[in-house]
Amino acid sequence: MKLYVYQGPLITRLAPHTPARTGDMDNEELTMPDGKTHDMLTVVSGVVGIPVLTALLPDHNLAAALTWAGAHLVSGLAFSPDLDLASEPYRRWGILRYIWYPYRELVPHRAWVSHSLVFGPLMRLVYFLLMAWLSFYIGLLLFNYLTPIDAWAISRQFGVALQDLWYNHRSMVTYFLTGFVTGGAVHTLADWFMEGGEPFHRSLFKRRRRRRDDDEWGIW
């Protein structure tokens, strides 16, 4: 049984007692940022990044900086790496959280798939788009029982709209994707620097998915 001790902005997990080994402690203590700390870091870095990015861009494009900041906040608050747990970001999706249930079951907690700096955020975005399209298509199939429609032809417009967005607004899409990556990266870097001194790249391959009743948020 794992124990979690709340200490201000941090959650300390006390590992169960294990037989002593050479060079190891009997009780390992790992300190990780809690959900509120992650949210604060996401918001602060997003707000601070607006004037910084505006100043760095050659054309001082405020719209581009705001696009980046919006994606940064959405990624960190709604597409958090902790969607692999029954966490606060997971609960924020409300009735739509069913979209993330397969993700929770398939992705081990804090595995490289979810907590890598670039791949993790982009993978969650692609996963969401696929699940959104699938939900839309299933909804059209159900609607077809009431009124005959071409569900496949209508659902294809979803992909057409994405292609149009890429070809006609590529620069803004690039800023959006960059912000989406940085929003997830802030979370991962916070875990990295506050994980009790253990190099994060090693912990990615050591940890296994917790049982649902071990989730620190306690939300199904």
Backbone bond lengths (Angstrom), bond angles and torsions (degrees), N, CA, C in turn:
res aa  C-N    CA-C-N  psi(-1)  N-CA   C-N-CA  omega(-1)  CA-C   N-CA-C  phi
1 M - - - 1.474 - - 1.510 109.44 -
2 K 1.322 118.11 130.07 1.465 122.78 179.50 1.512 109.40 -92.19
3 L 1.325 117.03 142.51 1.457 122.15 178.51 1.512 109.19 -113.14
4 Y 1.331 117.52 140.51 1.456 123.24 179.61 1.519 108.49 -120.92
5 V 1.291 117.10 126.30 1.457 122.55 -178.51 1.509 108.15 -115.26
6 Y 1.353 116.59 122.01 1.456 120.07 -179.32 1.521 109.23 -81.11
7 Q 1.327 116.83 126.06 1.451 122.59 178.46 1.522 108.54 -134.22
8 G 1.339 115.50 86.65 1.460 119.57 179.22 1.507 110.30 60.90
9 P 1.336 116.74 -127.85 1.468 119.73 -177.29 1.514 113.71 -80.47
10 L 1.333 117.25 6.66 1.455 119.52 -176.26 1.515 110.34 -122.63
11 I 1.310 115.81 151.95 1.456 121.34 171.27 1.519 107.48 -113.02
12 T 1.307 116.96 123.45 1.456 121.44 179.95 1.520 108.35 -101.98
13 R 1.306 115.96 124.53 1.452 121.21 178.14 1.515 108.58 -102.11
14 L 1.327 116.10 124.69 1.452 120.94 177.96 1.520 108.10 -98.77
15 A 1.304 115.54 117.68 1.462 119.45 -179.39 1.527 109.13 -73.67
16 P 1.333 118.51 151.44 1.460 121.07 178.46 1.515 111.31 -63.85
17 H 1.321 114.47 155.44 1.455 119.55 -179.56 1.524 110.03 -64.25
18 T 1.311 115.34 133.09 1.455 120.68 177.21 1.512 108.24 -130.07
19 P 1.327 118.24 153.63 1.468 120.66 178.49 1.512 111.29 -55.91
20 A 1.324 115.81 141.07 1.456 121.08 -177.24 1.515 110.87 -67.54
21 R 1.318 116.38 140.69 1.451 123.41 174.53 1.517 107.65 -123.37
22 T 1.289 116.45 162.48 1.453 120.75 -179.50 1.514 110.26 -60.55
23 G 1.337 116.33 123.16 1.454 120.96 177.12 1.514 113.52 82.65
24 D 1.340 119.21 1.06 1.454 122.00 -179.09 1.519 109.60 -110.60
25 M 1.348 115.13 157.06 1.456 120.96 174.31 1.520 108.15 -93.44
26 D 1.338 116.65 151.63 1.457 120.55 178.23 1.517 111.35 -64.10
27 N 1.322 117.52 -39.48 1.451 121.97 179.97 1.513 108.67 -122.48
28 E 1.315 116.35 117.42 1.456 122.19 -178.40 1.520 108.94 -90.31
29 E 1.315 116.70 131.67 1.450 120.70 179.72 1.530 109.47 -114.96
30 L 1.319 116.65 122.95 1.453 121.73 179.83 1.518 108.82 -118.81
31 T 1.296 116.79 127.15 1.454 121.74 -179.07 1.519 109.12 -109.13
32 M 1.345 115.68 124.06 1.452 121.37 -176.96 1.519 109.92 -127.63
33 P 1.341 118.48 150.68 1.463 120.38 174.81 1.521 110.13 -64.70
34 D 1.338 116.69 142.20 1.450 119.21 176.50 1.520 110.06 -87.75
35 G 1.338 116.78 -179.00 1.459 120.74 -175.05 1.519 113.30 -61.92
36 K 1.341 117.16 -40.64 1.462 120.09 -178.79 1.526 111.16 -65.52
37 T 1.320 115.67 -36.28 1.465 119.12 178.24 1.526 110.30 -65.40
38 H 1.317 116.78 -43.76 1.470 120.28 177.52 1.523 110.67 -60.24
39 D 1.333 117.07 -43.31 1.467 120.29 179.23 1.527 111.01 -61.91
40 M 1.332 116.12 -43.60 1.460 120.38 -179.46 1.526 110.85 -62.29
41 L 1.329 116.92 -44.19 1.459 120.42 179.58 1.525 111.32 -63.58
42 T 1.324 116.59 -38.21 1.466 120.43 178.95 1.520 110.96 -64.35
43 V 1.335 116.63 -47.83 1.465 120.69 -177.36 1.524 111.06 -66.66
44 V 1.327 117.02 -46.52 1.464 120.50 -178.47 1.524 111.05 -62.28
45 S 1.333 117.08 -46.47 1.472 119.79 -179.26 1.522 111.09 -65.59
46 G 1.339 116.90 -34.37 1.462 119.43 178.38 1.515 112.62 -68.48
47 V 1.334 116.40 -44.05 1.463 120.93 -179.36 1.527 110.71 -67.14
48 V 1.332 116.34 -44.70 1.465 120.39 -180.00 1.531 110.61 -65.47
49 G 1.316 116.62 -32.66 1.457 120.28 -176.92 1.518 114.25 -68.99
50 I 1.348 117.87 -22.43 1.472 120.20 -177.93 1.528 111.55 -62.00
51 P 1.342 119.75 -57.38 1.466 118.26 179.68 1.526 113.04 -66.66
52 V 1.337 116.29 -32.63 1.465 119.52 179.95 1.523 110.51 -64.97
53 L 1.333 116.88 -48.14 1.462 120.14 -179.23 1.520 111.14 -67.61
54 T 1.319 117.11 -38.43 1.468 120.16 177.87 1.514 111.08 -59.80
55 A 1.326 116.48 -41.39 1.460 120.50 179.62 1.524 112.20 -69.38
56 L 1.340 117.09 -32.44 1.463 120.50 -176.45 1.528 113.07 -81.05
57 L 1.333 117.09 -27.86 1.463 119.30 -179.29 1.526 110.82 -67.25
58 P 1.323 117.87 137.91 1.474 120.60 -178.27 1.525 113.39 -56.17
59 D 1.340 116.68 -37.88 1.465 119.77 -178.33 1.527 112.48 -98.49
60 H 1.361 116.66 7.01 1.471 122.35 -179.31 1.530 110.56 49.84
61 N 1.314 115.68 48.26 1.460 122.97 -174.63 1.524 110.21 -77.48
62 L 1.336 116.36 103.42 1.458 121.04 -179.74 1.524 111.43 -67.11
63 A 1.335 117.52 -36.38 1.456 120.64 179.13 1.526 111.17 -61.56
64 A 1.328 116.67 -39.29 1.462 120.49 178.04 1.526 110.71 -65.88
65 A 1.336 115.96 -40.59 1.468 120.01 179.24 1.523 110.99 -65.67
66 L 1.325 117.13 -39.23 1.460 120.80 178.36 1.526 111.15 -68.73
67 T 1.331 116.82 -35.71 1.469 120.19 176.11 1.516 110.06 -63.52
68 W 1.324 115.81 -44.77 1.470 120.08 177.00 1.522 110.62 -60.04
69 A 1.340 116.89 -47.06 1.463 120.75 -176.87 1.524 111.30 -64.32
70 G 1.339 116.98 -40.95 1.460 119.65 178.61 1.515 112.11 -61.21
71 A 1.327 116.78 -44.97 1.466 120.81 178.32 1.523 110.74 -66.01
72 H 1.327 116.91 -37.90 1.463 122.46 178.07 1.525 110.34 -58.78
73 L 1.330 117.11 -47.12 1.463 121.71 -178.58 1.525 111.34 -68.72
74 V 1.328 116.81 -44.02 1.459 120.30 179.91 1.530 110.46 -62.06
75 S 1.316 116.12 -42.17 1.459 120.07 -179.68 1.528 111.34 -63.89
76 G 1.331 116.54 -46.24 1.456 119.74 -176.32 1.514 114.19 -72.57
77 L 1.343 117.14 -34.49 1.462 120.64 -174.48 1.527 113.17 -93.25
78 A 1.334 117.61 -36.15 1.464 120.48 -176.04 1.523 113.48 -108.33
79 F 1.347 117.88 -27.43 1.464 121.85 -179.23 1.528 110.42 -113.12
80 S 1.301 115.83 36.95 1.466 122.32 -176.70 1.527 112.10 -58.45
81 P 1.334 117.58 149.55 1.462 119.89 172.70 1.522 112.84 -57.67
82 D 1.353 117.35 -22.22 1.461 120.50 -178.84 1.521 113.33 -81.21
83 L 1.340 117.70 12.23 1.453 119.46 170.87 1.524 111.54 -67.17
84 D 1.338 116.65 -9.36 1.461 118.80 174.88 1.532 111.09 -80.61
85 L 1.345 116.30 3.76 1.459 122.50 174.32 1.521 109.52 -124.12
86 A 1.327 116.68 166.44 1.463 120.85 170.63 1.520 107.28 -79.42
87 S 1.328 116.24 73.53 1.454 122.91 -169.42 1.519 111.62 -106.12
88 E 1.329 115.81 178.42 1.462 120.43 176.69 1.533 111.96 -61.75
89 P 1.345 119.89 -44.38 1.473 118.68 174.64 1.516 112.81 -57.50
90 Y 1.322 116.80 -37.02 1.471 120.57 177.17 1.525 110.55 -63.67
91 R 1.332 117.39 -42.11 1.465 121.65 -179.06 1.526 111.60 -68.74
92 R 1.322 117.38 -28.92 1.467 120.31 179.95 1.522 113.14 -60.78
93 W 1.298 117.28 -21.08 1.460 120.19 -179.46 1.518 112.44 -76.35
94 G 1.328 118.26 -8.50 1.453 121.41 176.26 1.519 112.29 57.72
95 I 1.339 116.41 -131.70 1.465 119.74 -177.58 1.527 111.75 -68.95
96 L 1.344 116.78 -15.56 1.464 120.00 179.94 1.529 112.48 -86.24
97 R 1.314 116.89 1.52 1.472 117.26 -177.79 1.515 112.98 -67.79
98 Y 1.329 117.23 -12.40 1.466 119.31 175.34 1.529 110.82 -57.17
99 I 1.356 115.85 -26.17 1.465 120.09 179.16 1.521 110.84 -58.24
100 W 1.339 116.40 -34.83 1.458 120.78 -173.40 1.525 113.56 -94.67
101 Y 1.317 118.05 -2.32 1.463 119.16 -179.14 1.531 112.29 -61.65
102 P 1.342 119.85 -46.90 1.477 118.76 176.47 1.527 112.09 -59.89
103 Y 1.337 116.27 -37.27 1.464 120.53 178.66 1.522 110.17 -61.21
104 R 1.328 116.82 -46.03 1.464 121.09 179.38 1.515 111.78 -59.10
105 E 1.335 115.85 -40.17 1.455 119.61 -175.96 1.527 113.01 -76.26
106 L 1.322 117.17 -29.07 1.462 120.98 -174.10 1.527 113.44 -93.46
107 V 1.327 117.48 -28.33 1.469 120.61 -174.34 1.525 109.97 -99.99
108 P 1.329 118.59 118.12 1.464 120.91 176.00 1.526 110.72 -62.10
109 H 1.323 116.40 145.09 1.459 119.28 -177.70 1.520 111.13 -64.28
110 R 1.333 114.90 130.07 1.463 124.63 177.94 1.527 112.24 61.27
111 A 1.316 117.33 28.06 1.458 120.31 171.96 1.524 108.93 -76.08
112 W 1.325 116.71 165.40 1.475 119.87 -178.34 1.532 110.91 -62.13
113 V 1.333 116.89 -25.79 1.458 120.07 -179.19 1.520 111.05 -60.51
114 S 1.321 117.18 -41.89 1.462 120.73 -176.44 1.523 113.08 -94.52
115 H 1.329 117.78 -30.51 1.458 120.40 -172.01 1.528 114.42 -108.54
116 S 1.315 117.85 16.45 1.465 118.85 172.53 1.523 109.03 -77.00
117 L 1.319 116.24 155.06 1.463 120.36 -170.98 1.520 113.11 -67.59
118 V 1.322 117.99 -40.45 1.469 121.06 -175.61 1.524 111.38 -109.82
119 F 1.318 116.83 -49.29 1.457 120.43 -175.66 1.522 112.06 -61.98
120 G 1.335 117.49 -41.64 1.461 121.39 -176.35 1.524 113.62 -56.99
121 P 1.357 118.80 -56.19 1.471 119.45 179.70 1.525 113.23 -60.67
122 L 1.337 117.38 -43.11 1.458 119.91 -178.79 1.521 111.29 -67.68
123 M 1.325 117.13 -35.59 1.460 120.54 177.26 1.524 110.76 -63.91
124 R 1.343 117.23 -41.04 1.466 119.61 178.85 1.525 111.50 -66.38
125 L 1.326 116.67 -35.26 1.458 120.12 178.09 1.524 110.68 -66.16
126 V 1.328 116.65 -45.32 1.467 120.63 179.06 1.533 110.05 -64.43
127 Y 1.329 115.96 -42.07 1.465 120.42 178.05 1.525 110.53 -59.29
128 F 1.338 117.01 -44.91 1.463 120.60 179.85 1.524 111.73 -62.49
129 L 1.324 117.09 -43.52 1.462 120.52 -179.35 1.534 110.89 -63.34
130 L 1.328 116.09 -40.67 1.466 119.57 178.31 1.527 111.32 -65.43
131 M 1.337 116.66 -42.86 1.457 120.12 179.98 1.525 111.25 -68.91
132 A 1.339 116.50 -35.66 1.468 119.70 177.41 1.524 110.19 -65.00
133 W 1.341 115.97 -43.72 1.469 119.32 177.93 1.526 111.04 -62.98
134 L 1.330 116.46 -42.80 1.463 120.31 -179.06 1.525 110.74 -63.49
135 S 1.331 116.81 -42.44 1.463 120.49 178.52 1.528 110.48 -63.67
136 F 1.333 115.99 -41.26 1.460 120.74 178.65 1.525 111.09 -62.84
137 Y 1.320 115.65 -42.79 1.468 120.71 -178.83 1.530 110.98 -66.36
138 I 1.328 116.74 -42.61 1.464 119.71 178.24 1.527 110.18 -63.95
139 G 1.340 116.40 -39.27 1.458 119.61 176.53 1.524 112.31 -61.08
140 L 1.339 116.64 -38.89 1.463 120.42 177.34 1.525 111.68 -66.36
141 L 1.338 116.30 -38.54 1.457 119.77 178.58 1.538 110.97 -63.74
142 L 1.321 115.93 -39.67 1.469 119.20 177.67 1.522 110.85 -67.57
143 F 1.348 115.83 -40.09 1.461 119.80 179.09 1.527 111.11 -65.14
144 N 1.327 115.79 -27.70 1.461 121.14 -179.40 1.527 111.90 -62.51
145 Y 1.334 117.37 -25.15 1.457 120.30 177.57 1.532 111.50 -69.27
146 L 1.357 116.09 -25.69 1.463 120.11 179.15 1.525 111.27 -88.25
147 T 1.328 115.28 -45.27 1.466 121.37 -179.55 1.523 108.41 -137.74
148 P 1.302 119.86 122.92 1.472 121.53 -179.16 1.529 111.78 -58.94
149 I 1.303 115.95 125.34 1.468 122.38 178.30 1.516 108.22 -141.16
150 D 1.320 115.74 164.02 1.465 120.90 175.27 1.530 107.29 -94.37
151 A 1.329 115.66 88.50 1.466 120.98 -174.64 1.526 111.70 -59.99
152 W 1.320 117.56 -40.67 1.463 120.62 -177.62 1.522 111.42 -66.18
153 A 1.317 117.17 -44.55 1.468 120.51 -179.49 1.524 111.24 -63.50
154 I 1.326 116.20 -40.57 1.475 119.56 179.50 1.520 110.44 -67.99
155 S 1.335 117.46 -43.68 1.463 120.52 -178.07 1.526 111.80 -64.91
156 R 1.337 117.30 -27.89 1.469 120.37 178.75 1.525 111.87 -64.62
157 Q 1.330 117.32 -23.02 1.456 120.54 178.70 1.531 111.47 -63.97
158 F 1.321 115.64 -23.10 1.468 120.90 176.21 1.524 110.09 -60.44
159 G 1.319 116.21 -48.45 1.456 121.08 178.22 1.512 112.68 -68.69
160 V 1.335 116.20 -37.21 1.462 120.22 178.38 1.525 110.67 -62.03
161 A 1.333 116.41 -40.60 1.468 120.55 179.34 1.527 111.14 -63.68
162 L 1.340 117.23 -39.49 1.459 120.50 178.12 1.526 111.51 -65.92
163 Q 1.334 116.34 -41.42 1.460 120.19 178.08 1.527 110.91 -63.48
164 D 1.321 116.32 -42.33 1.458 120.43 178.48 1.519 110.89 -61.92
165 L 1.325 116.17 -39.90 1.469 120.48 179.05 1.524 110.71 -62.59
166 W 1.327 116.39 -40.67 1.461 120.52 -178.54 1.526 112.13 -69.77
167 Y 1.319 116.76 -44.99 1.458 120.02 -175.40 1.529 113.10 -75.07
168 N 1.315 117.67 -31.38 1.463 120.76 -175.47 1.523 114.26 -99.63
169 H 1.340 117.17 -16.53 1.471 119.98 -178.90 1.528 109.54 -137.75
170 R 1.323 115.33 46.43 1.462 120.01 -171.85 1.530 112.68 -62.12
171 S 1.320 118.20 -39.27 1.460 119.78 -177.58 1.523 111.08 -64.36
172 M 1.341 116.72 -43.05 1.458 119.55 179.72 1.527 111.11 -68.66
173 V 1.329 116.80 -36.66 1.462 120.10 176.31 1.526 110.01 -62.40
174 T 1.327 116.65 -38.16 1.465 120.86 178.43 1.524 110.97 -63.70
175 Y 1.337 116.63 -43.94 1.467 119.87 176.71 1.524 110.57 -63.13
176 F 1.332 116.41 -38.95 1.468 120.26 179.02 1.531 110.30 -63.13
177 L 1.333 116.60 -47.62 1.464 120.04 -178.86 1.529 111.40 -64.45
178 T 1.331 116.23 -37.02 1.467 119.56 177.04 1.516 110.88 -62.99
179 G 1.342 116.24 -45.26 1.455 119.81 177.51 1.513 112.31 -64.19
180 F 1.324 116.92 -35.79 1.460 120.23 178.86 1.523 110.71 -64.49
181 V 1.326 115.82 -38.03 1.467 119.78 178.25 1.521 110.97 -69.00
182 T 1.340 117.83 -45.49 1.465 119.97 -177.59 1.526 111.33 -66.70
183 G 1.348 117.01 -32.50 1.463 119.02 178.05 1.513 112.60 -62.14
184 G 1.323 117.22 -40.20 1.453 120.77 175.93 1.515 112.46 -75.66
185 A 1.330 116.34 -33.48 1.462 120.63 -177.79 1.526 111.70 -66.40
186 V 1.332 117.38 -34.40 1.464 120.22 177.86 1.526 110.37 -59.49
187 H 1.306 116.54 -41.96 1.468 120.96 177.75 1.532 110.92 -62.84
188 T 1.327 115.75 -49.00 1.460 120.07 -177.98 1.524 111.79 -63.12
189 L 1.329 117.05 -42.02 1.465 120.26 180.00 1.522 111.34 -66.20
190 A 1.339 117.36 -36.05 1.463 120.23 177.48 1.520 110.40 -63.47
191 D 1.339 117.19 -42.37 1.465 120.51 175.65 1.526 110.85 -62.65
192 W 1.316 115.18 -40.27 1.462 120.89 -178.16 1.537 111.08 -61.07
193 F 1.316 116.77 -49.99 1.456 120.84 -173.37 1.525 113.57 -79.06
194 M 1.333 118.13 -12.46 1.459 119.31 -175.67 1.515 111.91 -121.99
195 E 1.305 117.48 24.14 1.451 120.65 -176.74 1.524 112.34 -96.79
196 G 1.305 117.10 51.00 1.448 121.16 172.79 1.506 114.53 59.66
197 G 1.326 116.92 24.28 1.450 120.11 175.56 1.512 114.95 89.04
198 E 1.329 118.84 -6.22 1.469 120.22 179.89 1.518 110.19 -82.46
199 P 1.325 119.09 129.20 1.466 120.72 177.04 1.520 110.61 -55.30
200 F 1.324 115.96 128.32 1.457 120.77 -172.69 1.517 112.18 -64.58
201 H 1.348 117.56 -35.01 1.457 118.61 -177.05 1.527 111.06 -64.52
202 R 1.349 117.47 -24.99 1.454 119.65 176.15 1.520 110.97 -78.36
203 S 1.327 116.53 -40.83 1.458 119.95 -177.58 1.518 111.81 -64.30
204 L 1.328 117.43 -26.13 1.459 119.95 -179.77 1.520 111.64 -59.67
205 F 1.322 116.01 -33.88 1.452 120.16 -175.96 1.530 112.07 -97.44
206 K 1.343 117.64 -8.31 1.452 120.81 -179.80 1.521 112.26 -90.38
207 R 1.326 116.60 -36.94 1.450 119.88 -170.89 1.525 111.25 -78.68
208 R 1.313 114.08 151.85 1.454 121.33 175.88 1.522 107.87 -122.59
209 R 1.301 115.45 161.29 1.455 119.82 -178.70 1.522 110.82 -61.30
210 R 1.323 117.19 133.57 1.447 120.75 176.39 1.516 110.00 -75.58
211 R 1.316 114.99 156.61 1.449 118.94 171.03 1.520 108.39 -66.39
212 R 1.308 117.10 155.83 1.455 120.67 -178.05 1.521 111.78 -58.17
213 D 1.361 118.38 -33.38 1.452 119.47 -178.10 1.518 111.89 -80.29
214 D 1.341 117.44 -0.21 1.451 120.78 176.13 1.523 111.65 -101.75
215 D 1.342 118.86 0.41 1.450 120.90 179.52 1.511 110.04 -63.73
216 E 1.351 116.91 131.84 1.453 118.99 -174.32 1.514 114.10 -67.35
217 W 1.340 117.26 -19.71 1.458 119.23 -179.89 1.517 111.51 -84.63
218 G 1.329 116.94 -24.78 1.445 119.55 179.06 1.515 114.40 67.38
219 I 1.336 117.68 31.44 1.454 122.20 -177.77 1.516 107.94 -116.51
220 W 1.311 117.92 127.42 1.474 119.46 -178.49 1.493 110.94 -75.49
